[in-house]
Amino acid sequence: MAKFVYRMQSILEIKEKLEEQARLAFAQANKRLADEEEKLQKLQERKVFYEEQGRALQEDNLSVMEIMENRDAIAMMRDYILIQQDEVAKAEQFVEEMRQKLAEARMESKMHNKLKEKAFENFLAEEKAAESKEVDELTSYVYGQRDSEQEVR
């Protein structure tokens, strides 16, 4: 039996490598998104801390300077939170782009795997047909030899 050789094996290998690279890029994008969300969470916690501190300052002795600093800190935290929310949105968009690229790479890789499977099935069918033909020829030859031996006798 002949050995099966897939003509487009190099293309299949390239597609598989591209899929792996897309998988890694997607994982990195997810990591970046998680980091950005964690930063946002910390900023929100810090803002809550400043708000609680501001309430405590207003209940205790009225130090105008400390209250003003606290309000400035809260305002800065709001600004930082808005900026960080934009970063989270960008990271989410990037994750979605990487997800789409990964899906495309998977689809192409699966398509080439199916092509390889079809080529292998065709190869097996051709081999079976060739083997069947060979058996038929051998049978015809053996049958022909018997007839010629019987005629000679």
Buried (B, 14 or more C-beta within 10 A) or exposed (E): EEEEEBEEEEBBEBBBEBBEEBBEBBEEBBEBBEEBBEBBEEBBEBBEEBBEBBEEBEEEEEEEEBBEBBBEBBEBBEEBBEEBBEBBEEBBEBBEEBBEBBEEBBEBBEEBEEBBEEBEEEBEEEEEEEEEEEEEEEEEEEEEEEEEEEEEE
